Amino acid sequence: MQHLTLFTLAITLIATICLAKSPYQSVLQHSRIRGRQHGPNVCAMQKIQGTDKKYFTNCKQWYHRKICGKPTVISYECCPGYEKLSGEKGCPAALPLVNIYNTLGVVGAATTKMYSERAQLREEIEGPGSFTFFAPSNQAWAALPTEILDALVSNVNIELLNALHYHMVNHRLTSEDLKHGSAFPSMYQDFNVHIHHYPNGIVTVNCARLVKTDQHATNGIVHVVDRVITAVTNNVHTFIDTDDDLETLRTAVAAAGLTQMLESDGHYTVFAPTNEAFEKIPPEMLKRILGDPVALRDLLNYHILKNMQCAESITSGTPLETLQGTVLEVGCDGSDMTLNGKAIIQKKDQLGTNGVVHYINELLIPDSAKTLLELAQGSVITTATKLFVDAGLGSHLSGSEALTILTPQNEAFKEGVTMTGELKKLLKNHILKEQLSSGVLYHRQELETLGGIKLRVLVYRNSLCIENSCIAAHDKTGRFGSMFTVDKVLTPPMGTIMDVLKSDDRFSLLVGAIQTAGLTELMNQAGPHTVFAPTNDAFSALPKADLNKLMGNPQELASVLKYHMAKEILVSGGVGSHTRLKPLQGDKLELNMTVYINKVPVVEADLMATNGVVHAVGAIIKPLHALSPRDERTLVRKVQINPRTTAKGLVKMLEETGTKVSIFTVKRVQYRRNLKGRSARKKPLLQNRHKKARLWFASCFLEKCPLV
């Protein structure tokens, strides 16, 4: 018990330590593990091919070998704070601990070291104190536009000194101290530097990525960053308020009442559509949205994330929640930042005190700002959309009625479909009189259409259907209505099951059989029923004598027909890869997605009735099991045979007695031997060769007993 307690405490301690690690430290540890085969203190790095960008590796990147969709190559380098020793494996030596000025020269920030001396900062970072220096890498200075660099080094280097002081904090901050969303006063007029520590291990300061961290010095610590950062003094609304390229957005923000929010404290990410982006929208649609405060607010909130997302923090597609409540997939493709898979960002990482602004050249319109007609513009439902308009239903779909539209996919329609009166009526029954979401639907719920028909909701384990049409995609909720994309053109129920069968000439023999068996009243009852209806061809496939015999025995006929009926509604869309259905009589029916019932193909599925559904089948359905249930076994013949009788001989003997063996398969034969002084025992055919055996009796049980 004591050992168990110690083990539990050890596990708890390990878990606590792991949970306490920052995302950056977790990624660094993973890189150490991947690099340890190359020696102590070696970290695995992933470099994007064709660039100088390197990242510590995590599990996902390690196995995918991709960052921002681009292939990476693995290299092995010294982990932060260590260096190689000649003749020894790995990086066994800790970097010598010197002041910040000298540390800059050995961590890839020699240009920062040079500008520190030019700006007369050297004495400060060589002397006593405790500082954190976010030092731009050599590549960061090289990427700085010439006009900006010239402005920094002019004016007697005051601007350069101010810029470098903005990269410094007057106390030591390790990577563990750089918490997500934190801000620290810089040494330039106490203007804050803004820290973000992301779940993927990336740490940024003012959206500049830390490429080398925790380079310790005698008087502080150095973190190398991938760009020169500038002081942040304005909020995100200032960009919108002062940039002429965002004039239309400025008007929209004011009309929606979002100005105060964008000026307040927070960590917002704003994808700011330019004037050009608004101009790409059809004028009528844009006018409608700008004139509708609810739609306009949804539109703008769809462009704002709840958390600050710098471009450098993205290494793969990530769904992020917007203020509107839905998600945007923010990703990257090489050096391009993407939204919902599109590279539409013109300018990125415009940093404010309460967030970041990325300029985009396309307007993002959420479903909640669209009319039903606009929702139905998807590529997989273009045929249905055109037909709704051609049927004169466009006014319902573009107005402010609270409706739900059931939109069949393109493949649900035959090629060259043309508008007719019947089709107009049918399409009207694809529009429900209330706005719904799939989450509120329940089994056998009734929904009224614009055509006045009541439709039933059918809920199955892996599908959600309305009559014969099953929902094929996530429903969309628009400004005034909702849209369900369905897999089939919906067939409204018209009459009872008997009405459906009587109206179809293929079922004339079945209708007669139902009447003969006394099942007419059952088929007219409220149900629910599922009927697997054998066609006339299915009945005609039986030998004539057997068909006549079956039709002449109402009791046996009722048993056969009840094996084709179930007391529930099962449409084809509700059939899984292996579905069982309990018929009114007999063993369970087995169905699969193709659709077959006990290996009998369905000729036509989903003939909808008010009290159920009919599926036309091409054969009489037989049980799959070797025997019917014990109470339904039928003794066919009792014949006298000897122990050497073969199976072929048995069949011949049965035929001689008048049994038609061509219509069934013998599944099992029971034998009873008659021995003097012994009780009767059952033995399998031809296995008992006892010399005293005198008589054998065979009782054959058939796969389809009622047909005999």
N, C-alpha and C positions, 0 to 999 in steps of 0.2 A: 504494500500500500504506500509505503514511504517512497519507493522508487517511482511509482505511478505519479505521486504528487510532484516530485522533482521534475519528472518528464513533462508534466502538464505546465509547470512553471517555466521550464525552458522553452517550450513551444510558444507560450504566451509572450515571453520576453522577446523571442525572435520575431514573432508577428508584430509586436509593438515597435521594434526597431525598424522593421521593413516599412510599416505604415508611416513612421516618422520621417522617412527619407523623402526629400523633395523629388519631383519628377526629373530634374536635371541630374541629381545624384543617382537615381535609379538607372537612367540611361548611361551615365558614366560607368556605373558598376557593370552593366551589361557589356559595354565596350571593353572593360578590363577582362571580363571572363572570356570574351572572344579572342583577346590578344595574349592571354597568359601563356599559350604554347610557344610564343616567341620570346619569352623571358619576363622578368619582373617589371611591373609598372609600364607595360606596353598596352596601348589602347587600339582597338580596331576602329578605323575611320572609313566612312563612305564618301567618295568624291563623285559628284555628278560629272559624267563624261563631257568633255568640251568646255568645262568651266573650272574656276578655282574654288568652288564652293565645297566645303567639307563639313561632315556632320558626324558626331558620335552616333553609333548605330544602336537601334532598338530591335526587338524581336521581329516586328513586322517588316522593317526595312531590310534586315539581315536576310530574311528568306525570300523576299520579293526582289531584292537587288534593284529597287527603283525608288527614286525620290522625285516628286512632282512629275511622275510619268516618264522620267528619263532614266536610262540605265546608269548604274553606279559601278565603280571599281573599288575594291577593298585595299586599303593600305594600313600599315601598322606603324604607329608613331608613339613617342614617349607621352605618357599621361601627364596632365598638368602638374608642374612642379618637379619634374624629373628630367634627367639627361643621360645620354649614353656614356660609357667608358670604353676606351679602346681595348679591344681584346676580350671584352666580357659580353655576355648575352643579355639582351634586353636593355632596360634603362635603370640600372641599379643605383645611380647616384642622384641625390636631391640637388636641385639647382642651388648654387651658393646664394645665401641670403644677403642681398645688398640693398641700397636705397632705391627708391622708385625710379629716379633718373637713370641709374645704371640698369635696372631691371627692364626698362623699356627697350634697351638695345638687344636683349637676348630673347624677347618674346614676340618678335615680328612687328615691333612698333618703333623702328629706328627713325622714321620720318617724324613721328610725334616727339621723339627725343630731340631731333634737330630743331623743330619749331618751338619746343619748350625753352631751348637755349636762346633762340632768337627773340622770344617774347620775354626773356629775363625771368623765366619761371624756374630755371634750374636750381637756383639757390634754395628756393622754397621746397622743392621736392627732393633735394639732397639732404636738407637739414632735419632737425627734430620735428616730431609731429606724428599724427596718425591720419592718413588720407586714403580715400578710394579713388582710383583714377580709371575712368572708362576711356581707354586709350584707343583712338582710331588706328586700324592696321595700316601698313604701307599701301595696300591696295585701295583702302578707303580714301586716303589723300589723293592718290592718282586718279580716282574717279570723280573727284570734286571739280565742277566746272571752273574753267580758268578765271572767269570774271569774279566768281565768289572767292576764290583763293587770293586773287589780287586785292580784293577789298579787305580781306583779313590781314594781309601783311603790310598794307599801307597804314596811314594815320599813326605813324611812330609805333606800330605794333600793338597799340592799345586794343584794337578789335581782336587781334590774334590772342592776346593774353585773356581777354574776356571770354573768347570762345573756348580756350583751354580750361579756364576756371569753371566754365559751365559743365565740363566733363568730369569735374572733381567734387567729391563730398568730403567734409572735414572730419570723418571718422571711418573706421575700418568696416567694410561690408563684404562678407563672404557670400558665396552663391546661396548658402542656406538662409542668409538674411534678406535675399531678394525675393520677397513674397509677391504673389500675383496681385496687381492693383495698388501696390504701395508707391509712395512718392517720397523723395528725400530732397531737402534744400541743397542746391548746388552752392559752390563757392563764388558764383556770379550773381550778386544781388539777391541771393536766396531763392532764385527761380527754381522750381522743382524739376527734378529729373523723374520720369515716370517709368516704373518697372512693371513688366508683365512676365509671369512665369507660367508657361502653358503645360498642359498635361503630357504633351509629347516630349517634354524635357527642354524645349527651346526657351531661352530667357532673352528678353529684349529690354533695352533702355531707350525710350523715345523711338521705339520701333526699329532700332538698330540691334542686330543679333550679336550676342556675346559669342565670339568664336573661340576664345581662350579665357578660361576663368581661373580665379584663385591663384594668381601668380603672386606669391607672398614676397614682401620686402620688409626691410628693417623698420620702415616708417609708414607702412600701410600695405595696400594690396592693389594689384593691377588686373583689370579685366579688359581684354582686347575686343573691340567691337568692329563691325564691318562697314561702318559709315561715320562720317563726321556729323554730330548731332547739333541742332540749333535750339536756342531757348524758345520755350513755349509760353506764350502770354495770353492767347485768345482762346475762347471756347469754339466748339465746332460750328455754332450758328454764325460766327463771324465770317467763316469762309463762304457760307451761303449768302450772307448779307452784303458782302463786298465784291464778290466775283460776278462780273457781267455774264459769264458763261452759265451761271446758275440763276438767271433772272426769273425764268418760269418756275423753277423750284422754289425760289424765294416767295413768289406770289402764292403758290400752293401751300407752303408751310404756314403762311400768315392766315390764309383762308381756313385751314384745318385747325388753327389754334395750337400749333406745336412749337411756336417760337419760345415760349417760356421754358418748356421742357428741354430744348436743345441749348438753352443758356444756363441751365442748372447743373449742379454737380452730378457726375455719373461716369460711366465707362462705356460710352456709346460707340458703335461702328455705324457710320452713315455711308451708304452707297448713293452718292449724289448724282441723279440724272442731269445731264447737261441740257441746254436748250435744244440741241440737235436730237437728243433722245426723245423729247416730247414731240418734236415735229414728225417723228416716224409713225406716230399713232394716228389712225383715221380721225379726222376732225370731229365727226359726230360722236365718236366714242369718247374722245378727250373732253369735249364740251359737256357730255353727260356726267362724266366722273368729276370734273371740276365744279359742276353745279350741284353735286350731291355730297353733302358734308360727311356722311357715313362712308360712302365709297372712297372719297378722297382721303379720309383719315386712314382707312385700311390700306390704300395704295401707298401712302407715305410710310406708315409703320412697317410695311413689308420691306422697305429699304433700310430699316434700322435694326441692328442686332442688339441684344440685351447686354452683350459683353464686348469689350474692345478686342479687335482682331487685326493685328498688324500683318502685313503681307509676308514677312519673314517667318511668321509662326506656322504657316501652312506648308505641309509636306505631302499632303494627299487630300482627296475629297472628303470633306467633313460636313455633316448636316448640322446647321446652327439655327437656333430658334430666333425668330424675329419678334418685334413688339406686336406685330399683327397676330401672332400665335402660331403661324405655320413655320416651316423651316426653309432655309436656302442652303444649297450645297455650295460651300465655299471651298475651292480647290486651287490647283495650280497645274500649269503645263509648261515645264521648263521654267523660264523666268517670268512667265505671264501668270497673273492671278486670274482665276476664273469664277464665274457665278453660274450655277446650274449647268456647268460644263462648257460655258461660252467665255471666250477671252474678250470681254467687253469693258474692261477697266482701262481707262485712258491715263489716269494719274492716281498714284496710290500713296498711302502713308502721309496724308496731310494732317499733322498732329495738332490737336487742341488740348486745352487743359482738362476737358471732360470727355475726350474720346478721339477718334480718328475718322477722317473723311477720305473715301476713295471715289474718284470721279468715274462715272460709267456713261457709255454712249447708247445704251438701250434702256427703255423704261421697263421695269418689272411690274407686271399687272397680276395681282393675286386673284384667285377665283372669286373671293368675296366681294370684289369690285366689278364683277362681270355679270351681264344678263345671261339668261339661259341660252339664248342664241349664241352668245359669245363663248359660253362654256362648251358648246357643241361644235366648236371649230377644229377639234383634234383630227389628226390625219387618219385615224382608224375609224372615224364615224362621219366622214364627209358625205357619203351617200345618204345616210339618214338625215343629216342636216339639210341637204338640198331638198329632200322629199318633204320635210316638215314645212319648208318655205313654199314649195310648189303646191302643197295642200292647203295653203292659206292660213297656216297656223303660226306664221311668223310674229303676228301681233301679240299672241299669248306669250311667246318666248322672249320677246324684247321689251315687254311691259313690266309692270310692277306687281303682277299677281304672284301669290305664294303658291308655286306649283313644283312638281317633281316630274322630270322628263326621263322616260326609259328609252335610251338611245342604242339601237342595235349596231353592232360592228359591221363594217363594210361587207365582210364575207357572208353575213346573214342574208344578204339580198342577192337575187339572181341577176346575172348580167343583163343590161338593157331594160331594167325595170321601168315601167311607165306609170304615170299617174292615172288612176281610175277612181270611180266613186267608192268602190269597195276598199281600195287602199287608203283613201282619205278617211273613211270611217275607222279603219284599222289603226291608222296613225293617231287619231284622236284618242283612241284607247291606250296609247302609249304615254299619255299625259295625265298625271294624278292631280287631284284637286287640292292637295296640300303639300307644303314643303316638308320633306322628311330627310332623315339620315338613316343609313343602313343600321346604325347602332340602336335604333328604337323599334326595329321591326321584330315581330315574333311569329311563331308558327301558327298558321291558319288565321292570321289577321286579315281583315278585308279592307281593301283600298278602292275608293271610287275614282273613276276616270272622268275626263271631260265628256266622253261619249255615254256616260251614265251606266257603265258596266262595273260590277264589283269584281275585283281581282284578289286572289288569295296569295298570301305570303307562305312559302314553304321553306322551312329551315332544316338543313341536313348537317351531318358532321363536318363536311368539307365544302359546303356550298350554301348559298342563300339565293333562293329563286322566287320569282313572282310569276305564277302559273308555270309555263314551260320555259321561260327565259330566266337564266341565272346571271347574277351580277359577275362581270368579267374583270372589273377593275375597281379601285377605290372610288367611292362616290365623291362628287365634287359639289361644294356648296357655294352658290353664287349670291349676288346681292339680294335677290328676291326669291330664288328657287334653288333646287338641287338637281343634279343629273346623275343617273345610274347608267353606266355602260353595260349593256347586256349582250349575251352571246347569240341570241336568236331573236327573230321577229316574234313578238308575243302573240299567242293564239288565245283570245278570250273564250271562256267556256260558253257553249251554246247548247242548252238542253242536257237531259240526263244521259247516263251511259247508254241506256236503251235507245234514246233518240239518236245518239252518235252512231251506234251500230246499224240502226234501221236506215239512216241516211246514206250509208256507204254500201254499195252493191257487193263489195268484197266479203261482207259478213252475213250474207243472207242465210247460209247454212247455220252459222253460229246463232243467229237470231231465232231460227227454228228450233235449234237444240236447247237454247235457254228456255223457250216457251214449253217445250216437251218436258224438260227437267223441272219445271215449276219454279224457275228462278227469276221470272220477270219482275215480280214485286221487289225482290232483293236489289235488282239492278236499277230500280226506280227510287229506292230509299235514299235518304240524305247522305249516307256514306260516312266517312270517305271510303272509296274503293279504288283499287288498281286492278285492271283487267288486262291479262295477256290474251289477246283475242286471236284465235286461229282463223286464218282466212279460208275462203272456200277451197283454195288449192291445198291447204293443209289437211282438210277433211278428205278431199278427193284422193290424196296420196295413200289413204288407208285402203286395204282390200275391200271390195264392195260388200262381201259377206260380213266382214267384221264391222263395217260402218253400219250396215242394216241392223246387225245384232245390237250394236251400241245404242242406236237410235230407238230400238225397240225395248230398251230396259231403262226407264226413267231414273231408277235409283242409281244404277251404275253410271249413267250419263251425268247425273248431278255430281257424283264423286269426281269424275274426270274434269268437269267444268270448274268445280270449286278449287281444284288444284291449280287452276289458272287465275284465281282471284285472291286478293289480299285486302284486309280491312285497314288500309292506309293509302295515302297518295304518295307515289314515288315516280317522279319525272326522271327523264334520262340524265339531266344535269345533277341529280342527287345520287347517282350510282357511282360508287367508288371502284377501286381495283378489285375488291372482293366484298360484295354486299350480299347479305342474306335477307330473305323476306319470308315471313310465315304466311302460307296460303290458308284459305278457309278450311282446307282438308288436306292431310298428307304431310310429307316431309317439307323442310324449308327449301325454298327456291334459292339458287345461287346465281348472282348476276355479276357481270363485269362491265368495264367502261366502254366496251366496243359497240353495241350492247348485246350480250347473249344471256339467255335464261336457260340454265341447265344445258348449255351448248346449243340451244336453239336460237337462230338469229332473229333479231327484231327487224321486221320489214319496214315498219314506219312507227316512230315513237311519238308520244306526247299528243294524242288526240284528246284535247281537254273537254271535260264535261263538268256540269255544275256540281255533281256529286262524286267526282273522281277523275281518273285519267285512263285512257285506253292505249295499249301498245299492240300493234298488229304483229303477229308472229307467223312464221312460215311453216310450222310443224306443230303437231300435238306434243306438248311438253311431258317428258317422262322423268320419274325420280332418278337421281344420280346414284343412290345407294343400292346395294345388292338386293336388299329386301325392303318391301314396304313395312310399315309398322305392323306388329304381330297381329293386331286386331283386323288388319286389312288383307292378310294373306289369303290367297285363293288356291285351294287344292284343285289341280287341273286333272290329273289322271293318276290312277294307282295301277301300276303294271307289274307283272311277275317276271323277274329276271334271275339269272344265275350269276355267280361271282365273276365270271369271265366276260360279262357283257361290256362292250366298249361304249364310249360316248356316242359314236356314230350309230351303233346298234340301238342305243336308247332313243335317239332321235327318230330312227326308222320305225321303231315300235310305236312311238307316240303318234307318228304320222298315220300309221296303220289303224290306230284307234280313232282317227278323225281330228286330232289336234293339229292346228295350223302353226307349226313352229317357225314359219317365215316372218311372223309379225312380232316375235319376242325373242329374248335371249334367256336361256336357262342360266340362272345365277348360282343356284345351289340345289342339290338333290339330297333328300334325306332317305336313308335306308334302314330297314328294320329286319334283323335276321331272327328266324324262328328256330330255337334250339330246344330239344327235349330236356326238361328239368332245369332250364336256366331262364332267367328273366331276359326280356328283350332289351337290346342295347343298340344305340345308333352308331353306325360306322360309315366312313366315306367310301365312295364308289371305288371298286376294284382293289382296295387295299387289304381287305380281309379275305384270306385264302383258307379259312378253317375248313377242314375236311367234312365236318358234321353239318355244315351249312346246307339247308334244304331250300329255303325260299327267300327271295329278296323282294321287297316292295319299295318302289320309288315314288316319292311325292315331289313333284316338280313345282317350284315356285317361280313365278314369272316377274319380269321387270315391270310390266304393265298389266297387272292382273285383270282389271275391268275389261280389257279388250279381248279376252279369251272367250 
